[in-house]
Amino acid sequence: PRGGQGNYTDYGMFSTFPGPGDNQIMIVAGTRDEGLMHTAQAIVDSEVLAVLETSLADPGRGEHALEVLYEVAGVDRTNLDAALVYSANLEFEGIWGAAL
């Protein structure tokens, strides 16, 4: 339910990958405000970033390309708790139709 009635589950996603012209593309999204807020807070937290970088490190790959999904418990536009439910290196090579 929305409108301040009870808890609900939301999701937030972060993805980053190389773009054309030596740019780094970053996408932060959520199915509702709580998922977006939690994900935005998580990706600027140095401890969270260190864990992600360590767990997803690919020594043969110089580029940063990963995606993560959080499940967020929310109530009345407040993120109460969250869990990382998916994380993986992103196979970005086909995104632009050719190798960068």
Biopython code that builds the backbone (N, CA, C, O; Angstrom):
import numpy as np
from Bio.PDB.StructureBuilder import StructureBuilder

atoms = [
    (1, "PRO", "N", (0.825, -1.200, 0.000)),
    (1, "PRO", "CA", (0.000, 0.000, 0.000)),
    (1, "PRO", "C", (0.859, 1.249, 0.000)),
    (1, "PRO", "O", (1.981, 1.255, 0.507)),
    (2, "ARG", "N", (0.317, 2.293, -0.571)),
    (2, "ARG", "CA", (1.003, 3.580, -0.595)),
    (2, "ARG", "C", (0.256, 4.550, 0.301)),
    (2, "ARG", "O", (-0.737, 4.184, 0.928)),
    (3, "GLY", "N", (0.729, 5.777, 0.361)),
    (3, "GLY", "CA", (0.036, 6.806, 1.127)),
    (3, "GLY", "C", (0.192, 6.663, 2.620)),
    (3, "GLY", "O", (-0.712, 7.024, 3.373)),
    (4, "GLY", "N", (1.351, 6.129, 3.078)),
    (4, "GLY", "CA", (1.621, 6.064, 4.507)),
    (4, "GLY", "C", (1.009, 4.876, 5.212)),
    (4, "GLY", "O", (1.015, 4.828, 6.442)),
    (5, "GLN", "N", (0.483, 3.921, 4.476)),
    (5, "GLN", "CA", (-0.162, 2.769, 5.102)),
    (5, "GLN", "C", (0.704, 1.527, 4.949)),
    (5, "GLN", "O", (0.696, 0.900, 3.890)),
    (6, "GLY", "N", (1.437, 1.166, 5.970)),
    (6, "GLY", "CA", (2.186, -0.085, 5.990)),
    (6, "GLY", "C", (3.496, -0.063, 5.222)),
    (6, "GLY", "O", (3.825, 0.880, 4.502)),
    (7, "ASN", "N", (4.226, -1.158, 5.415)),
    (7, "ASN", "CA", (5.511, -1.344, 4.748)),
    (7, "ASN", "C", (5.307, -1.931, 3.362)),
    (7, "ASN", "O", (4.290, -2.573, 3.100)),
    (8, "TYR", "N", (6.264, -1.716, 2.480)),
    (8, "TYR", "CA", (6.233, -2.286, 1.143)),
    (8, "TYR", "C", (7.664, -2.514, 0.680)),
    (8, "TYR", "O", (8.614, -2.010, 1.278)),
    (9, "THR", "N", (7.799, -3.272, -0.382)),
    (9, "THR", "CA", (9.106, -3.586, -0.943)),
    (9, "THR", "C", (9.318, -2.772, -2.209)),
    (9, "THR", "O", (8.427, -2.657, -3.051)),
    (10, "ASP", "N", (10.504, -2.216, -2.324)),
    (10, "ASP", "CA", (10.898, -1.415, -3.473)),
    (10, "ASP", "C", (12.215, -1.986, -3.993)),
    (10, "ASP", "O", (12.833, -2.819, -3.330)),
    (11, "TYR", "N", (12.644, -1.547, -5.165)),
    (11, "TYR", "CA", (13.912, -2.008, -5.728)),
    (11, "TYR", "C", (14.686, -0.819, -6.274)),
    (11, "TYR", "O", (14.106, 0.143, -6.778)),
    (12, "GLY", "N", (16.007, -0.905, -6.165)),
    (12, "GLY", "CA", (16.886, 0.115, -6.718)),
    (12, "GLY", "C", (18.002, -0.549, -7.491)),
    (12, "GLY", "O", (18.513, -1.593, -7.087)),
    (13, "MET", "N", (18.383, 0.061, -8.613)),
    (13, "MET", "CA", (19.431, -0.518, -9.452)),
    (13, "MET", "C", (20.486, 0.534, -9.773)),
    (13, "MET", "O", (20.181, 1.706, -9.995)),
    (14, "PHE", "N", (21.727, 0.079, -9.790)),
    (14, "PHE", "CA", (22.853, 0.907, -10.209)),
    (14, "PHE", "C", (23.607, 0.152, -11.284)),
    (14, "PHE", "O", (23.860, -1.045, -11.151)),
    (15, "SER", "N", (23.963, 0.845, -12.343)),
    (15, "SER", "CA", (24.754, 0.248, -13.410)),
    (15, "SER", "C", (25.760, 1.287, -13.882)),
    (15, "SER", "O", (25.447, 2.475, -13.966)),
    (16, "THR", "N", (26.943, 0.841, -14.182)),
    (16, "THR", "CA", (27.965, 1.733, -14.748)),
    (16, "THR", "C", (28.764, 0.963, -15.787)),
    (16, "THR", "O", (29.053, -0.222, -15.618)),
    (17, "PHE", "N", (29.113, 1.652, -16.858)),
    (17, "PHE", "CA", (29.855, 1.015, -17.939)),
    (17, "PHE", "C", (30.496, 2.091, -18.810)),
    (17, "PHE", "O", (30.041, 3.235, -18.813)),
    (18, "PRO", "N", (31.555, 1.733, -19.556)),
    (18, "PRO", "CA", (32.219, 2.704, -20.421)),
    (18, "PRO", "C", (31.307, 3.121, -21.568)),
    (18, "PRO", "O", (30.545, 2.319, -22.108)),
    (19, "GLY", "N", (31.407, 4.397, -21.922)),
    (19, "GLY", "CA", (30.664, 4.919, -23.057)),
    (19, "GLY", "C", (31.608, 5.377, -24.143)),
    (19, "GLY", "O", (32.826, 5.286, -23.989)),
    (20, "PRO", "N", (31.066, 5.865, -25.227)),
    (20, "PRO", "CA", (31.922, 6.362, -26.306)),
    (20, "PRO", "C", (32.698, 7.601, -25.867)),
    (20, "PRO", "O", (32.262, 8.343, -24.987)),
    (21, "GLY", "N", (33.823, 7.808, -26.478)),
    (21, "GLY", "CA", (34.625, 8.996, -26.189)),
    (21, "GLY", "C", (35.227, 9.000, -24.803)),
    (21, "GLY", "O", (35.392, 10.067, -24.210)),
    (22, "ASP", "N", (35.558, 7.840, -24.268)),
    (22, "ASP", "CA", (36.164, 7.712, -22.942)),
    (22, "ASP", "C", (35.277, 8.242, -21.818)),
    (22, "ASP", "O", (35.789, 8.681, -20.788)),
    (23, "ASN", "N", (33.968, 8.210, -21.996)),
    (23, "ASN", "CA", (33.018, 8.587, -20.946)),
    (23, "ASN", "C", (32.665, 7.374, -20.111)),
    (23, "ASN", "O", (32.789, 6.241, -20.577)),
    (24, "GLN", "N", (32.226, 7.598, -18.886)),
    (24, "GLN", "CA", (31.721, 6.530, -18.022)),
    (24, "GLN", "C", (30.237, 6.809, -17.797)),
    (24, "GLN", "O", (29.880, 7.861, -17.267)),
    (25, "ILE", "N", (29.378, 5.886, -18.192)),
    (25, "ILE", "CA", (27.941, 6.027, -18.043)),
    (25, "ILE", "C", (27.537, 5.453, -16.686)),
    (25, "ILE", "O", (27.990, 4.370, -16.313)),
    (26, "MET", "N", (26.694, 6.163, -15.950)),
    (26, "MET", "CA", (26.176, 5.681, -14.665)),
    (26, "MET", "C", (24.662, 5.829, -14.677)),
    (26, "MET", "O", (24.139, 6.888, -15.022)),
    (27, "ILE", "N", (23.959, 4.765, -14.299)),
    (27, "ILE", "CA", (22.510, 4.781, -14.227)),
    (27, "ILE", "C", (22.104, 4.423, -12.808)),
    (27, "ILE", "O", (22.526, 3.396, -12.276)),
    (28, "VAL", "N", (21.283, 5.270, -12.193)),
    (28, "VAL", "CA", (20.735, 5.018, -10.858)),
    (28, "VAL", "C", (19.223, 5.079, -11.007)),
    (28, "VAL", "O", (18.687, 6.096, -11.448)),
    (29, "ALA", "N", (18.525, 4.003, -10.645)),
    (29, "ALA", "CA", (17.077, 3.956, -10.838)),
    (29, "ALA", "C", (16.415, 3.235, -9.672)),
    (29, "ALA", "O", (17.048, 2.453, -8.963)),
    (30, "GLY", "N", (15.147, 3.510, -9.493)),
    (30, "GLY", "CA", (14.369, 2.832, -8.464)),
    (30, "GLY", "C", (12.933, 2.685, -8.914)),
    (30, "GLY", "O", (12.438, 3.494, -9.699)),
    (31, "THR", "N", (12.256, 1.651, -8.419)),
    (31, "THR", "CA", (10.854, 1.481, -8.783)),
    (31, "THR", "C", (9.979, 2.485, -8.052)),
    (31, "THR", "O", (8.872, 2.779, -8.503)),
    (32, "ARG", "N", (10.451, 3.012, -6.940)),
    (32, "ARG", "CA", (9.788, 4.090, -6.204)),
    (32, "ARG", "C", (10.889, 4.952, -5.584)),
    (32, "ARG", "O", (12.076, 4.683, -5.769)),
    (33, "ASP", "N", (10.488, 5.978, -4.854)),
    (33, "ASP", "CA", (11.457, 6.886, -4.241)),
    (33, "ASP", "C", (12.439, 6.166, -3.323)),
    (33, "ASP", "O", (13.632, 6.467, -3.343)),
    (34, "GLU", "N", (11.959, 5.225, -2.522)),
    (34, "GLU", "CA", (12.813, 4.569, -1.520)),
    (34, "GLU", "C", (13.936, 3.780, -2.165)),
    (34, "GLU", "O", (15.072, 3.823, -1.693)),
    (35, "GLY", "N", (13.636, 3.054, -3.243)),
    (35, "GLY", "CA", (14.670, 2.303, -3.947)),
    (35, "GLY", "C", (15.718, 3.204, -4.551)),
    (35, "GLY", "O", (16.912, 2.912, -4.488)),
    (36, "LEU", "N", (15.281, 4.287, -5.130)),
    (36, "LEU", "CA", (16.204, 5.254, -5.717)),
    (36, "LEU", "C", (17.063, 5.919, -4.645)),
    (36, "LEU", "O", (18.274, 6.058, -4.812)),
    (37, "MET", "N", (16.428, 6.331, -3.539)),
    (37, "MET", "CA", (17.187, 6.993, -2.467)),
    (37, "MET", "C", (18.219, 6.057, -1.858)),
    (37, "MET", "O", (19.361, 6.461, -1.637)),
    (38, "HIS", "N", (17.840, 4.811, -1.582)),
    (38, "HIS", "CA", (18.803, 3.881, -0.990)),
    (38, "HIS", "C", (19.973, 3.639, -1.942)),
    (38, "HIS", "O", (21.131, 3.662, -1.527)),
    (39, "THR", "N", (19.670, 3.409, -3.208)),
    (39, "THR", "CA", (20.723, 3.120, -4.175)),
    (39, "THR", "C", (21.672, 4.301, -4.322)),
    (39, "THR", "O", (22.889, 4.118, -4.367)),
    (40, "ALA", "N", (21.131, 5.497, -4.396)),
    (40, "ALA", "CA", (21.981, 6.695, -4.499)),
    (40, "ALA", "C", (22.872, 6.843, -3.269)),
    (40, "ALA", "O", (24.044, 7.199, -3.390)),
    (41, "GLN", "N", (22.323, 6.571, -2.092)),
    (41, "GLN", "CA", (23.127, 6.653, -0.866)),
    (41, "GLN", "C", (24.199, 5.567, -0.841)),
    (41, "GLN", "O", (25.327, 5.816, -0.418)),
    (42, "ALA", "N", (23.849, 4.367, -1.293)),
    (42, "ALA", "CA", (24.795, 3.246, -1.257)),
    (42, "ALA", "C", (25.994, 3.489, -2.169)),
    (42, "ALA", "O", (27.129, 3.200, -1.791)),
    (43, "ILE", "N", (25.750, 4.015, -3.358)),
    (43, "ILE", "CA", (26.853, 4.125, -4.322)),
    (43, "ILE", "C", (27.806, 5.270, -4.032)),
    (43, "ILE", "O", (28.845, 5.381, -4.683)),
    (44, "VAL", "N", (27.481, 6.118, -3.079)),
    (44, "VAL", "CA", (28.433, 7.146, -2.671)),
    (44, "VAL", "C", (29.095, 6.798, -1.338)),
    (44, "VAL", "O", (29.907, 7.569, -0.828)),
    (45, "ASP", "N", (28.753, 5.650, -0.780)),
    (45, "ASP", "CA", (29.345, 5.185, 0.472)),
    (45, "ASP", "C", (30.640, 4.440, 0.146)),
    (45, "ASP", "O", (30.610, 3.425, -0.550)),
    (46, "SER", "N", (31.766, 4.933, 0.641)),
    (46, "SER", "CA", (33.067, 4.346, 0.293)),
    (46, "SER", "C", (33.188, 2.887, 0.720)),
    (46, "SER", "O", (33.848, 2.108, 0.034)),
    (47, "GLU", "N", (32.572, 2.498, 1.827)),
    (47, "GLU", "CA", (32.627, 1.102, 2.265)),
    (47, "GLU", "C", (31.846, 0.200, 1.317)),
    (47, "GLU", "O", (32.309, -0.889, 0.975)),
    (48, "VAL", "N", (30.680, 0.636, 0.894)),
    (48, "VAL", "CA", (29.878, -0.140, -0.054)),
    (48, "VAL", "C", (30.632, -0.280, -1.368)),
    (48, "VAL", "O", (30.694, -1.369, -1.937)),
    (49, "LEU", "N", (31.202, 0.814, -1.850)),
    (49, "LEU", "CA", (31.946, 0.773, -3.102)),
    (49, "LEU", "C", (33.150, -0.153, -3.016)),
    (49, "LEU", "O", (33.459, -0.856, -3.977)),
    (50, "ALA", "N", (33.825, -0.161, -1.889)),
    (50, "ALA", "CA", (34.984, -1.046, -1.707)),
    (50, "ALA", "C", (34.564, -2.511, -1.771)),
    (50, "ALA", "O", (35.252, -3.331, -2.379)),
    (51, "VAL", "N", (33.433, -2.841, -1.144)),
    (51, "VAL", "CA", (32.935, -4.222, -1.172)),
    (51, "VAL", "C", (32.562, -4.619, -2.596)),
    (51, "VAL", "O", (32.916, -5.705, -3.053)),
    (52, "LEU", "N", (31.855, -3.750, -3.290)),
    (52, "LEU", "CA", (31.472, -4.055, -4.670)),
    (52, "LEU", "C", (32.697, -4.214, -5.561)),
    (52, "LEU", "O", (32.779, -5.157, -6.348)),
    (53, "GLU", "N", (33.635, -3.305, -5.438)),
    (53, "GLU", "CA", (34.829, -3.359, -6.270)),
    (53, "GLU", "C", (35.633, -4.626, -6.002)),
    (53, "GLU", "O", (36.160, -5.236, -6.933)),
    (54, "THR", "N", (35.730, -5.021, -4.739)),
    (54, "THR", "CA", (36.463, -6.229, -4.387)),
    (54, "THR", "C", (35.752, -7.474, -4.891)),
    (54, "THR", "O", (36.385, -8.364, -5.458)),
    (55, "SER", "N", (34.434, -7.545, -4.689)),
    (55, "SER", "CA", (33.695, -8.741, -5.075)),
    (55, "SER", "C", (33.530, -8.867, -6.579)),
    (55, "SER", "O", (33.378, -9.979, -7.085)),
    (56, "LEU", "N", (33.556, -7.760, -7.303)),
    (56, "LEU", "CA", (33.340, -7.802, -8.744)),
    (56, "LEU", "C", (34.604, -7.525, -9.547)),
    (56, "LEU", "O", (34.544, -7.360, -10.766)),
    (57, "ALA", "N", (35.739, -7.474, -8.873)),
    (57, "ALA", "CA", (36.991, -7.151, -9.563)),
    (57, "ALA", "C", (37.293, -8.192, -10.631)),
    (57, "ALA", "O", (37.197, -9.395, -10.387)),
    (58, "ASP", "N", (37.649, -7.728, -11.791)),
    (58, "ASP", "CA", (38.061, -8.578, -12.911)),
    (58, "ASP", "C", (39.421, -8.069, -13.366)),
    (58, "ASP", "O", (39.505, -7.096, -14.115)),
    (59, "PRO", "N", (40.510, -8.742, -12.904)),
    (59, "PRO", "CA", (41.856, -8.230, -13.169)),
    (59, "PRO", "C", (42.174, -8.041, -14.642)),
    (59, "PRO", "O", (42.997, -7.191, -14.981)),
    (60, "GLY", "N", (41.549, -8.806, -15.527)),
    (60, "GLY", "CA", (41.851, -8.692, -16.947)),
    (60, "GLY", "C", (41.115, -7.560, -17.621)),
    (60, "GLY", "O", (41.324, -7.300, -18.806)),
    (61, "ARG", "N", (40.272, -6.897, -16.895)),
    (61, "ARG", "CA", (39.426, -5.862, -17.486)),
    (61, "ARG", "C", (39.773, -4.515, -16.862)),
    (61, "ARG", "O", (39.683, -4.351, -15.646)),
    (62, "GLY", "N", (40.166, -3.562, -17.681)),
    (62, "GLY", "CA", (40.516, -2.252, -17.154)),
    (62, "GLY", "C", (39.308, -1.371, -16.889)),
    (62, "GLY", "O", (39.374, -0.451, -16.073)),
    (63, "GLU", "N", (38.204, -1.649, -17.573)),
    (63, "GLU", "CA", (37.020, -0.806, -17.461)),
    (63, "GLU", "C", (36.197, -1.164, -16.234)),
    (63, "GLU", "O", (36.217, -2.301, -15.763)),
    (64, "HIS", "N", (35.465, -0.165, -15.720)),
    (64, "HIS", "CA", (34.500, -0.419, -14.662)),
    (64, "HIS", "C", (33.159, -0.661, -15.338)),
    (64, "HIS", "O", (32.620, 0.227, -15.999)),
    (65, "ALA", "N", (32.620, -1.872, -15.171)),
    (65, "ALA", "CA", (31.334, -2.219, -15.771)),
    (65, "ALA", "C", (30.642, -3.199, -14.837)),
    (65, "ALA", "O", (31.014, -4.370, -14.757)),
    (66, "LEU", "N", (29.630, -2.707, -14.133)),
    (66, "LEU", "CA", (28.935, -3.567, -13.186)),
    (66, "LEU", "C", (27.490, -3.139, -13.042)),
    (66, "LEU", "O", (27.108, -2.044, -13.453)),
    (67, "GLU", "N", (26.687, -4.022, -12.450)),
    (67, "GLU", "CA", (25.306, -3.714, -12.136)),
    (67, "GLU", "C", (24.954, -4.345, -10.803)),
    (67, "GLU", "O", (25.407, -5.445, -10.489)),
    (68, "VAL", "N", (24.146, -3.646, -10.020)),
    (68, "VAL", "CA", (23.705, -4.140, -8.717)),
    (68, "VAL", "C", (22.215, -3.840, -8.545)),
    (68, "VAL", "O", (21.691, -2.867, -9.087)),
    (69, "LEU", "N", (21.552, -4.702, -7.776)),
    (69, "LEU", "CA", (20.133, -4.534, -7.501)),
    (69, "LEU", "C", (19.916, -4.667, -6.001)),
    (69, "LEU", "O", (20.360, -5.634, -5.382)),
    (70, "TYR", "N", (19.230, -3.689, -5.423)),
    (70, "TYR", "CA", (18.893, -3.694, -4.002)),
    (70, "TYR", "C", (17.398, -3.903, -3.822)),
    (70, "TYR", "O", (16.590, -3.360, -4.575)),
    (71, "GLU", "N", (17.038, -4.694, -2.820)),
    (71, "GLU", "CA", (15.657, -4.801, -2.382)),
    (71, "GLU", "C", (15.528, -3.924, -1.143)),
    (71, "GLU", "O", (16.276, -4.088, -0.179)),
    (72, "VAL", "N", (14.588, -3.004, -1.169)),
    (72, "VAL", "CA", (14.487, -1.981, -0.132)),
    (72, "VAL", "C", (13.125, -2.060, 0.552)),
    (72, "VAL", "O", (12.086, -2.058, -0.108)),
    (73, "ALA", "N", (13.144, -2.129, 1.879)),
    (73, "ALA", "CA", (11.905, -2.054, 2.661)),
    (73, "ALA", "C", (11.608, -0.589, 2.906)),
    (73, "ALA", "O", (12.464, 0.150, 3.392)),
    (74, "GLY", "N", (10.401, -0.167, 2.573)),
    (74, "GLY", "CA", (10.061, 1.235, 2.724)),
    (74, "GLY", "C", (8.710, 1.434, 3.373)),
    (74, "GLY", "O", (7.858, 0.545, 3.380)),
    (75, "VAL", "N", (8.538, 2.631, 3.920)),
    (75, "VAL", "CA", (7.245, 3.055, 4.448)),
    (75, "VAL", "C", (7.187, 4.577, 4.334)),
    (75, "VAL", "O", (8.099, 5.272, 4.781)),
    (76, "ASP", "N", (6.139, 5.080, 3.748)),
    (76, "ASP", "CA", (5.896, 6.521, 3.667)),
    (76, "ASP", "C", (7.119, 7.306, 3.192)),
    (76, "ASP", "O", (7.551, 8.255, 3.847)),
    (77, "ARG", "N", (7.665, 6.907, 2.062)),
    (77, "ARG", "CA", (8.833, 7.534, 1.437)),
    (77, "ARG", "C", (10.082, 7.540, 2.301)),
    (77, "ARG", "O", (10.892, 8.464, 2.227)),
    (78, "THR", "N", (10.235, 6.513, 3.114)),
    (78, "THR", "CA", (11.431, 6.339, 3.933)),
    (78, "THR", "C", (11.967, 4.935, 3.703)),
    (78, "THR", "O", (11.229, 3.958, 3.825)),
    (79, "ASN", "N", (13.255, 4.832, 3.370)),
    (79, "ASN", "CA", (13.867, 3.514, 3.211)),
    (79, "ASN", "C", (14.333, 3.028, 4.577)),
    (79, "ASN", "O", (15.212, 3.627, 5.197)),
    (80, "LEU", "N", (13.726, 1.924, 5.042)),
    (80, "LEU", "CA", (14.000, 1.407, 6.375)),
    (80, "LEU", "C", (15.188, 0.459, 6.409)),
    (80, "LEU", "O", (16.019, 0.524, 7.314)),
    (81, "ASP", "N", (15.262, -0.414, 5.426)),
    (81, "ASP", "CA", (16.303, -1.432, 5.396)),
    (81, "ASP", "C", (16.480, -1.848, 3.948)),
    (81, "ASP", "O", (15.584, -1.652, 3.128)),
    (82, "ALA", "N", (17.635, -2.423, 3.630)),
    (82, "ALA", "CA", (17.877, -2.857, 2.262)),
    (82, "ALA", "C", (18.827, -4.041, 2.252)),
    (82, "ALA", "O", (19.617, -4.235, 3.175)),
    (83, "ALA", "N", (18.734, -4.823, 1.194)),
    (83, "ALA", "CA", (19.621, -5.953, 0.997)),
    (83, "ALA", "C", (20.065, -5.977, -0.458)),
    (83, "ALA", "O", (19.272, -5.740, -1.369)),
    (84, "LEU", "N", (21.337, -6.264, -0.658)),
    (84, "LEU", "CA", (21.862, -6.438, -1.998)),
    (84, "LEU", "C", (21.391, -7.812, -2.485)),
    (84, "LEU", "O", (21.749, -8.827, -1.887)),
    (85, "VAL", "N", (20.603, -7.862, -3.549)),
    (85, "VAL", "CA", (20.063, -9.140, -4.020)),
    (85, "VAL", "C", (20.732, -9.635, -5.296)),
    (85, "VAL", "O", (20.583, -10.802, -5.660)),
    (86, "TYR", "N", (21.473, -8.756, -5.983)),
    (86, "TYR", "CA", (22.139, -9.165, -7.218)),
    (86, "TYR", "C", (23.289, -8.216, -7.487)),
    (86, "TYR", "O", (23.164, -7.002, -7.325)),
    (87, "SER", "N", (24.406, -8.784, -7.899)),
    (87, "SER", "CA", (25.529, -7.972, -8.357)),
    (87, "SER", "C", (26.329, -8.791, -9.355)),
    (87, "SER", "O", (26.517, -9.995, -9.179)),
    (88, "ALA", "N", (26.794, -8.131, -10.398)),
    (88, "ALA", "CA", (27.558, -8.842, -11.426)),
    (88, "ALA", "C", (28.351, -7.848, -12.257)),
    (88, "ALA", "O", (28.002, -6.672, -12.364)),
    (89, "ASN", "N", (29.421, -8.353, -12.837)),
    (89, "ASN", "CA", (30.116, -7.567, -13.847)),
    (89, "ASN", "C", (29.186, -7.473, -15.046)),
    (89, "ASN", "O", (28.482, -8.433, -15.361)),
    (90, "LEU", "N", (29.177, -6.353, -15.701)),
    (90, "LEU", "CA", (28.287, -6.113, -16.829)),
    (90, "LEU", "C", (29.039, -6.340, -18.127)),
    (90, "LEU", "O", (30.104, -5.763, -18.346)),
    (91, "GLU", "N", (28.486, -7.176, -18.980)),
    (91, "GLU", "CA", (29.058, -7.403, -20.297)),
    (91, "GLU", "C", (28.562, -6.271, -21.198)),
    (91, "GLU", "O", (27.505, -6.374, -21.822)),
    (92, "PHE", "N", (29.332, -5.208, -21.253)),
    (92, "PHE", "CA", (28.898, -3.977, -21.918)),
    (92, "PHE", "C", (29.291, -3.889, -23.383)),
    (92, "PHE", "O", (28.827, -2.996, -24.091)),
    (93, "GLU", "N", (30.127, -4.791, -23.846)),
    (93, "GLU", "CA", (30.717, -4.644, -25.170)),
    (93, "GLU", "C", (29.676, -4.513, -26.276)),
    (93, "GLU", "O", (29.927, -3.816, -27.258)),
    (94, "GLY", "N", (28.536, -5.147, -26.156)),
    (94, "GLY", "CA", (27.528, -5.086, -27.205)),
    (94, "GLY", "C", (26.594, -3.888, -27.119)),
    (94, "GLY", "O", (25.777, -3.681, -28.015)),
    (95, "ILE", "N", (26.699, -3.101, -26.063)),
    (95, "ILE", "CA", (25.782, -1.980, -25.875)),
    (95, "ILE", "C", (25.886, -0.971, -27.010)),
    (95, "ILE", "O", (24.867, -0.487, -27.501)),
    (96, "TRP", "N", (27.083, -0.654, -27.425)),
    (96, "TRP", "CA", (27.279, 0.390, -28.439)),
    (96, "TRP", "C", (27.393, -0.187, -29.837)),
    (96, "TRP", "O", (27.596, 0.567, -30.788)),
    (97, "GLY", "N", (27.269, -1.494, -29.995)),
    (97, "GLY", "CA", (27.304, -2.109, -31.306)),
    (97, "GLY", "C", (28.703, -2.366, -31.846)),
    (97, "GLY", "O", (28.856, -2.963, -32.912)),
    (98, "ALA", "N", (29.711, -1.927, -31.134)),
    (98, "ALA", "CA", (31.107, -2.146, -31.552)),
    (98, "ALA", "C", (32.003, -1.946, -30.336)),
    (98, "ALA", "O", (31.619, -1.303, -29.359)),
    (99, "ALA", "N", (33.179, -2.500, -30.415)),
    (99, "ALA", "CA", (34.135, -2.321, -29.324)),
    (99, "ALA", "C", (34.521, -0.851, -29.223)),
    (99, "ALA", "O", (34.672, -0.160, -30.230)),
    (100, "LEU", "N", (34.678, -0.385, -27.978)),
    (100, "LEU", "CA", (35.078, 1.018, -27.773)),
    (100, "LEU", "C", (36.570, 1.175, -27.915)),
    (100, "LEU", "O", (37.091, 2.282, -27.776)),
]
sb = StructureBuilder()
sb.init_structure("model")
sb.init_model(0)
sb.init_chain("A")
sb.init_seg("    ")
for serial, (resi, resn, name, xyz) in enumerate(atoms, 1):
    if name == "N":
        sb.init_residue(resn, " ", resi, " ")
    sb.init_atom(name, np.array(xyz, "f"), 0.0, 1.0, " ", f" {name:<3s}", serial, name[0])
structure = sb.get_structure()
